[in-house]
Structures are given as structure tokens and as C-alpha cells.
């Protein structure tokens, strides 16, 4: 079976959640005997390379992320991308994320070449984007109601990474009989429990993600200001990731006199190495689907604070496997951080319960091997 994955970004570039899902699933499908290719947006020239049995076609694109302050890129020549599809002649085209422009290529492929199209929705409700600007939220909402509906109508099957995402796309017009729930996963061999004794005099507060407004890092900085005012000794905020919002965040940290409390680590080779050092994991997102980094932090036995958005409450039970706060609420975020800083026993308990949740549900739900088999079964049902 020939499978073509479509994603705007892919390894080794950028490093967000969608790219990792595509990478983890594609390399396992390749091991299962499928011929897997990935078409993605790249730099200035056409590039073809191999990664773990996956043939990657990276074609030139225009990155508009800095202009719109949202993750956005466009292919320079749609004809180049369509030529790749024609040459590969896939049995299944699998497009990821309705907001990626490569998913529009998937629609064209379906129409022009009559290939079976699978679409994965990676994002739930976008209403909280209003916190970053009403016009931005309005534009995104219009897109998913107009373009998203077309994608849903054309696709042969639509997968959602969480129940919340599934409900959201059905509310947008996705036929319920076409939708399938296939969650994101985690590698528990890579993300092992952090072997760290909790000390309320020295706490790392870790957050991982692309530095964009919808990830809510601005609220983490606001929360840090409140935390430091009450606990100025022994707290370090470590931010892992890159993005166009980085300078704004650094300026915000500097303006509040918090520079010595923050470490912008940029892109790291292995997030698991950062998690092994221990600390409190914070995910302050305004929008989500099924956050990979939350699953990875749970597997790493870290106490977690995350916002109540999309699929996060499906894996985090408040006061049991983590703490949940309202998106855009810096005061709740600060209170949760202070609670865990001042209650190391409670923090340790939350981390332990989070790891137990992952172990208990791993083979049936969150193993990448299981997830790849579910996708393969879906492909076969269409093929």
C-alpha cells in the first residue's frame, strides 16, 4: 500500500506536535510494509531525503507566520506539489490539520486524481483565540466553517485526536459516520519517570511548545510575575521551543524584571532529557487537540498544570493526575504553581498518578504502535 502524508512541517524542521505525530506514525507504517512518503513545505529549493524508511518531498514555500502571528505557510508552486502526488500515485492520501495549506492539496488530489483521502483534525474549538484578538479569532472561525466544511465533505474518512476534537468537527459539519477517534501517543521507553526529589526551595517550571500567541506563554509570564512576588527564591521558568513570538516574550520578561527567573532554551534535541531533570510542567494553551507534551510529561511522572481546552481534560483529571486551570487566567495559573511549589508531597503524588494513567492505558490507547495499526486498519477499510 502506498501512503502519502501531507503536513506543512516535518522532521527535522520546526518540531511541533503535528510533525511528530506524522513522523511516529509514518515510520511505523513503513516497518509494517507500507510504502510511505511525506510531502511537506520546505525552504527555497526542492529537496528529497529519507528518514527512517520515509521518503520526504520538501518543496519551496513562503512562510507567513511572522506576518500573521499564526502558523501559516504557502507552497510557492502548487503544480510542483501536484506533480509529486502524480509521480507517487498513492493509494491513500492522509492530510493533517485542516489549517495546513497542504491539506488543501489533499482536497485537490482527491478531486483531480480520485485518490482516497483521510483528514486528521488536530485542533478543537478556537473560541479562546479571541484572547489574542477578535479579528484573528473571527478569521480562523470563518476559515474552519467555510474551508473546513469543504474538506470534511470531500474526505473519505476524518480522524480526530480527542473526543472533544471529534465533537467540534461534527458541530462544523463533518458527517459523524465518517469520523474516527484515534488519539495521539507517547513513547514510554523514551519518556521515563524523572528520578528527582521534590524540593520546595528549588523548582523548575517547564513549558514546551511553539512560541505563538495561541500557546498562551504570555499568561505564563504574567503568572510568573505573581509567583515571584510571593516566592522569589528557587523558582526557574524554562521555556523549550522556538517561534515568532519569542522576542515579544523576552521583552515582556525583561519589562517585568523577571529575566533572572527565565531561561529560553530554544529547540532541544530531546525534550525527554529536559523532563528527566524534574520540575513542574505547565501547558498554558488557549487552543489544543490532544497535547503531545502533556502525554510526555505524564509519562515522565511530572506534576502537570494545564488549561481546560479540547482533549486535555480527557487525560488530566483535576487534583488526581494534574491540575486544570481556565485558559487565559494568569491568577489561577500562579496559584496552581505556588500550590505545587509549596506542597512537594502533593506534586509527587500527581506525577505518580499521571504515570500510572499512561501505563494503565498505554497498550490499548497511547502506544504509537497501536495508533499506527489503527490508521493502517482505517486505510485498508478504504482501500
C-alpha positions as CSV (number, residue, x, y, z in Angstrom):
1,X,0.0,0.0,0.0
2,X,1.4,3.4,-1.0
3,X,0.6,6.1,1.5
4,X,1.3,9.8,1.1
5,X,1.2,12.0,4.3
6,X,0.7,15.8,3.8
7,X,1.9,18.2,6.5
8,X,3.1,21.8,6.3
9,X,6.1,21.0,8.6
10,X,8.1,17.9,9.1
11,X,11.3,16.5,10.7
12,X,13.9,17.8,11.0
13,X,12.4,21.3,10.7
14,X,10.2,23.2,13.2
15,X,9.3,20.4,15.7
16,X,5.6,20.8,16.6
17,X,3.0,18.3,17.6
18,X,1.6,17.5,14.2
19,X,5.0,16.9,12.7
20,X,5.8,14.4,15.5
21,X,2.5,12.5,15.0
22,X,3.2,12.2,11.3
23,X,6.8,11.1,11.9
24,X,5.9,8.5,14.6
25,X,3.1,7.0,12.6
26,X,4.8,7.1,9.2
27,X,8.0,5.3,10.4
28,X,5.9,2.5,12.0
29,X,3.7,2.1,8.9
30,X,6.9,1.8,6.9
31,X,8.0,-1.0,9.2
32,X,4.7,-2.7,8.7
33,X,5.4,-3.0,5.0
34,X,3.7,0.2,3.6
35,X,5.5,2.5,1.1
36,X,5.2,5.8,3.0
37,X,6.0,9.2,1.6
38,X,5.6,12.7,3.1
39,X,5.0,15.9,1.2
40,X,5.8,19.0,3.2
41,X,6.7,22.6,2.9
42,X,10.4,23.4,3.0
43,X,12.9,26.2,2.2
44,X,13.8,27.8,-1.1
45,X,14.6,24.7,-3.2
46,X,13.1,21.3,-3.8
47,X,14.6,18.7,-1.5
48,X,14.1,14.9,-1.4
49,X,15.5,12.9,1.5
50,X,15.0,9.7,3.5
51,X,14.2,9.4,7.2
52,X,13.6,6.0,8.9
53,X,12.2,4.5,5.7
54,X,10.1,7.5,4.9
55,X,10.7,9.3,1.6
56,X,10.3,13.1,2.2
57,X,9.5,15.6,-0.6
58,X,10.1,19.1,0.7
59,X,9.0,21.7,-1.8
60,X,9.6,25.5,-1.7
61,X,7.2,27.6,0.3
62,X,6.5,31.1,1.6
63,X,6.4,31.4,5.4
64,X,3.8,33.9,6.5
65,X,3.9,33.1,10.2
66,X,5.6,36.3,11.3
67,X,3.2,38.4,9.3
68,X,0.0,36.9,10.7
69,X,1.4,35.8,14.1
70,X,-0.2,32.4,13.4
71,X,1.4,29.3,12.0
72,X,1.0,29.7,8.2
73,X,3.0,28.8,5.1
74,X,2.1,28.5,1.4
75,X,3.7,26.5,-1.4
76,X,5.3,28.6,-4.0
77,X,4.1,26.4,-6.8
78,X,1.0,24.2,-6.4
79,X,1.9,22.5,-9.6
80,X,5.2,21.2,-8.1
81,X,3.2,19.6,-5.2
82,X,0.6,18.1,-7.5
83,X,3.4,16.7,-9.7
84,X,4.8,14.9,-6.7
85,X,1.4,13.4,-5.9
86,X,1.1,12.2,-9.5
87,X,4.5,10.6,-9.5
88,X,3.9,8.8,-6.2
89,X,0.5,7.6,-7.3
90,X,-0.6,6.8,-3.7
91,X,-3.4,4.5,-2.7
92,X,-4.2,6.7,0.3
93,X,-3.5,10.4,0.8
94,X,-3.5,11.4,4.5
95,X,-3.7,15.2,5.2
96,X,-3.0,16.5,8.7
97,X,-4.6,19.6,10.2
98,X,-7.4,21.5,8.4
99,X,-5.5,24.7,8.9
100,X,-2.4,23.5,7.0
101,X,-2.3,24.5,3.3
102,X,-1.0,21.0,2.4
103,X,-4.5,19.8,3.4
104,X,-5.9,21.9,0.6
105,X,-3.5,19.9,-1.7
106,X,-5.1,16.8,-0.4
107,X,-8.5,18.1,-1.5
108,X,-7.1,18.8,-5.0
109,X,-5.6,15.4,-5.1
110,X,-8.9,13.8,-4.3
111,X,-10.7,15.8,-7.0
112,X,-8.0,15.5,-9.7
113,X,-6.6,12.0,-9.2
114,X,-9.6,10.3,-7.4
115,X,-7.4,9.1,-4.5
116,X,-8.8,8.0,-1.1
117,X,-8.4,11.0,1.3
118,X,-8.0,10.7,5.1
119,X,-8.1,14.0,7.0
120,X,-6.9,14.3,10.6
121,X,-8.2,17.1,12.8
122,X,-5.6,18.1,15.3
123,X,-7.4,21.1,16.9
124,X,-10.6,21.6,18.9
125,X,-12.5,24.8,19.4
126,X,-10.7,28.0,18.6
127,X,-13.0,30.4,20.5
128,X,-10.2,31.2,23.0
129,X,-8.3,32.8,20.2
130,X,-10.4,35.9,21.0
131,X,-8.0,36.5,23.8
132,X,-5.3,37.2,21.2
133,X,-7.5,39.4,19.1
134,X,-11.1,39.2,17.9
135,X,-10.3,39.7,14.3
136,X,-7.9,36.8,14.4
137,X,-10.4,34.6,16.1
138,X,-13.1,35.7,13.6
139,X,-10.9,34.9,10.6
140,X,-9.9,31.4,11.9
141,X,-13.6,30.7,12.7
142,X,-14.7,31.7,9.2
143,X,-12.0,29.5,7.7
144,X,-13.0,26.4,9.6
145,X,-16.7,26.9,8.9
146,X,-16.1,27.5,5.2
147,X,-13.0,25.7,4.1
148,X,-13.2,23.1,6.8
149,X,-16.7,22.1,5.7
150,X,-15.4,21.5,2.1
151,X,-12.6,19.4,3.4
152,X,-15.0,17.3,5.5
153,X,-17.3,16.8,2.6
154,X,-14.5,15.7,0.2
155,X,-12.7,13.4,2.7
156,X,-13.4,9.7,2.7
157,X,-12.6,9.5,6.4
158,X,-11.9,12.0,9.1
159,X,-9.9,11.2,12.3
160,X,-9.9,13.3,15.5
161,X,-7.1,13.2,18.1
162,X,-9.6,13.5,21.0
163,X,-13.3,13.2,21.8
164,X,-13.5,17.0,22.1
165,X,-12.0,17.5,18.7
166,X,-14.4,14.9,17.3
167,X,-17.4,16.7,18.7
168,X,-16.1,20.0,17.4
169,X,-15.7,18.9,13.8
170,X,-19.1,17.2,13.8
171,X,-20.5,20.6,15.0
172,X,-18.8,22.2,12.0
173,X,-20.5,19.7,9.6
174,X,-18.3,16.7,9.5
175,X,-20.5,13.6,8.9
176,X,-20.5,11.6,12.1
177,X,-20.3,8.3,10.2
178,X,-17.0,9.4,8.6
179,X,-15.3,10.4,11.9
180,X,-13.0,8.1,13.8
181,X,-11.3,8.8,17.1
182,X,-7.5,8.0,17.1
183,X,-5.6,9.7,19.8
184,X,-2.0,10.9,19.9
185,X,0.6,8.8,21.6
186,X,3.7,8.7,23.7
187,X,6.9,6.6,23.9
188,X,7.2,5.4,27.5
189,X,10.6,4.0,26.8
190,X,11.9,7.4,25.9
191,X,9.9,9.3,28.5
192,X,10.8,7.6,31.7
193,X,10.0,8.9,35.2
194,X,12.2,11.7,36.4
195,X,14.3,10.5,39.3
196,X,14.3,13.7,41.2
197,X,13.5,14.5,44.8
198,X,11.0,17.4,45.1
199,X,12.4,20.3,46.9
200,X,10.2,23.4,47.6
201,X,13.4,25.6,47.7
202,X,14.3,24.8,44.1
203,X,11.7,24.2,41.5
204,X,11.9,24.1,37.7
205,X,8.7,25.2,35.9
206,X,8.9,23.7,32.4
207,X,6.8,24.6,29.4
208,X,7.3,23.2,25.9
209,X,5.7,24.4,22.7
210,X,5.9,26.6,19.6
211,X,6.2,30.2,20.6
212,X,2.9,31.5,19.1
213,X,0.1,33.5,20.8
214,X,-2.3,30.6,20.9
215,X,0.1,28.6,23.1
216,X,-0.6,31.1,26.0
217,X,3.0,31.7,27.1
218,X,2.2,35.4,27.7
219,X,-0.1,34.2,30.5
220,X,2.7,32.1,31.9
221,X,4.9,35.2,32.1
222,X,2.1,37.1,33.9
223,X,1.7,34.1,36.3
224,X,5.5,34.1,36.9
225,X,5.3,37.7,38.0
226,X,2.7,36.8,40.6
227,X,4.7,33.7,41.7
228,X,8.0,35.6,42.1
229,X,6.3,38.2,44.2
230,X,5.3,35.5,46.7
231,X,8.2,33.1,46.3
232,X,11.3,35.0,44.9
233,X,13.8,32.3,45.7
234,X,14.4,28.9,44.0
235,X,11.9,29.2,41.0
236,X,13.2,28.9,37.4
237,X,10.9,29.1,34.4
238,X,12.4,27.0,31.5
239,X,10.8,27.6,28.1
240,X,11.5,25.0,25.4
241,X,10.7,25.9,21.8
242,X,11.1,28.5,19.0
243,X,8.7,30.7,17.2
244,X,7.9,34.3,16.0
245,X,6.5,35.2,19.4
246,X,9.9,34.7,21.1
247,X,11.1,38.3,21.0
248,X,7.8,39.6,22.4
249,X,8.0,37.1,25.3
250,X,11.6,38.0,26.0
251,X,10.7,41.7,26.0
252,X,7.8,41.0,28.3
253,X,10.0,39.1,30.7
254,X,12.6,41.9,30.7
255,X,10.0,44.6,31.2
256,X,8.7,42.9,34.4
257,X,12.2,42.4,35.8
258,X,12.0,38.6,35.5
259,X,15.0,37.9,33.3
260,X,16.9,36.0,36.0
261,X,13.9,33.7,36.6
262,X,13.6,32.7,32.9
263,X,15.6,30.5,30.6
264,X,14.5,30.4,26.9
265,X,16.1,27.1,25.8
266,X,15.1,27.2,22.2
267,X,14.8,23.9,20.3
268,X,16.4,21.0,22.1
269,X,17.4,17.6,20.6
270,X,15.4,15.6,23.2
271,X,12.6,17.0,25.3
272,X,12.9,13.9,27.5
273,X,16.3,15.0,28.7
274,X,14.8,18.2,30.0
275,X,12.0,16.3,31.7
276,X,14.4,13.9,33.4
277,X,15.8,16.9,35.3
278,X,12.4,17.2,37.0
279,X,10.1,20.0,37.8
280,X,6.5,21.2,37.3
281,X,5.2,21.0,33.7
282,X,2.9,23.8,32.6
283,X,0.8,23.9,29.4
284,X,-1.0,27.3,29.2
285,X,-2.5,26.9,25.8
286,X,-5.6,28.7,24.5
287,X,-6.2,26.0,21.9
288,X,-5.4,22.3,21.8
289,X,-6.4,19.0,20.3
290,X,-4.6,16.3,22.3
291,X,-1.3,17.9,23.5
292,X,1.6,15.6,23.0
293,X,3.8,17.3,25.5
294,X,1.2,16.7,28.3
295,X,1.2,13.0,27.5
296,X,5.0,13.1,27.5
297,X,5.1,15.0,30.8
298,X,2.7,12.4,32.3
299,X,4.9,9.6,31.2
300,X,7.8,11.4,32.7
301,X,6.0,11.5,36.1
302,X,6.0,15.2,36.3
303,X,3.2,17.1,38.1
304,X,1.2,19.0,35.5
305,X,-0.7,22.2,35.2
306,X,-2.7,22.6,32.0
307,X,-5.6,24.6,30.7
308,X,-9.1,23.2,30.3
309,X,-9.1,23.1,26.5
310,X,-10.1,20.4,24.0
311,X,-8.7,17.0,24.8
312,X,-6.6,18.0,27.8
313,X,-9.4,17.2,30.4
314,X,-9.7,13.8,28.8
315,X,-6.3,12.8,30.0
316,X,-5.9,15.2,33.1
317,X,-8.3,14.7,36.0
318,X,-8.1,17.7,38.2
319,X,-6.4,17.1,41.6
320,X,-5.7,13.5,40.5
321,X,-3.4,13.3,37.5
322,X,-2.7,17.1,37.4
323,X,-4.2,20.5,37.9
324,X,-6.5,22.2,35.4
325,X,-6.9,26.0,35.1
326,X,-9.0,28.2,32.9
327,X,-7.3,29.4,29.7
328,X,-6.0,33.0,29.8
329,X,-6.2,33.1,33.6
330,X,-2.8,34.1,35.0
331,X,-4.0,34.2,38.6
332,X,-5.3,30.6,38.5
333,X,-2.0,29.6,36.9
334,X,0.1,31.3,39.5
335,X,-2.0,29.8,42.4
336,X,-1.5,26.3,40.9
337,X,2.3,26.8,40.5
338,X,2.6,28.1,44.1
339,X,0.5,25.2,45.4
340,X,2.8,22.6,43.8
341,X,5.9,24.6,44.9
342,X,4.8,24.7,48.5
343,X,3.4,21.1,48.5
344,X,6.1,18.8,47.2
345,X,4.3,15.7,48.5
346,X,1.2,16.6,46.6
347,X,3.3,17.4,43.5
348,X,5.0,14.0,43.7
349,X,1.6,12.3,44.1
350,X,0.2,14.0,41.0
351,X,3.2,12.9,39.0
352,X,3.0,9.4,40.1
353,X,-0.8,9.2,39.3
354,X,-0.1,10.7,35.9
355,X,2.5,8.0,35.0
356,X,0.1,5.3,36.3
357,X,-2.6,6.6,34.0
358,X,-0.3,6.3,31.0
359,X,0.9,2.8,31.9
360,X,-2.6,1.6,32.5
361,X,-3.9,2.8,29.1
362,X,-0.7,2.5,27.1
363,X,-1.1,-0.6,25.1
364,X,-4.8,0.0,24.2
365,X,-4.6,3.7,23.5
366,X,-1.4,5.6,23.7
367,X,1.3,3.3,22.2
368,X,2.5,4.6,18.8
369,X,2.4,1.0,17.6
370,X,-1.2,0.7,18.5
371,X,-2.0,4.1,16.9
372,X,-0.2,3.1,13.6
373,X,-2.2,-0.1,13.5
374,X,-5.4,1.8,13.9
375,X,-4.5,4.1,11.0
376,X,-3.5,1.1,8.9
377,X,-6.8,-0.6,9.6
378,X,-8.6,2.5,8.5
379,X,-6.6,2.7,5.3
380,X,-7.4,-0.9,4.5
381,X,-11.1,-0.3,5.0
382,X,-11.0,2.5,2.4
383,X,-8.6,0.7,0.1
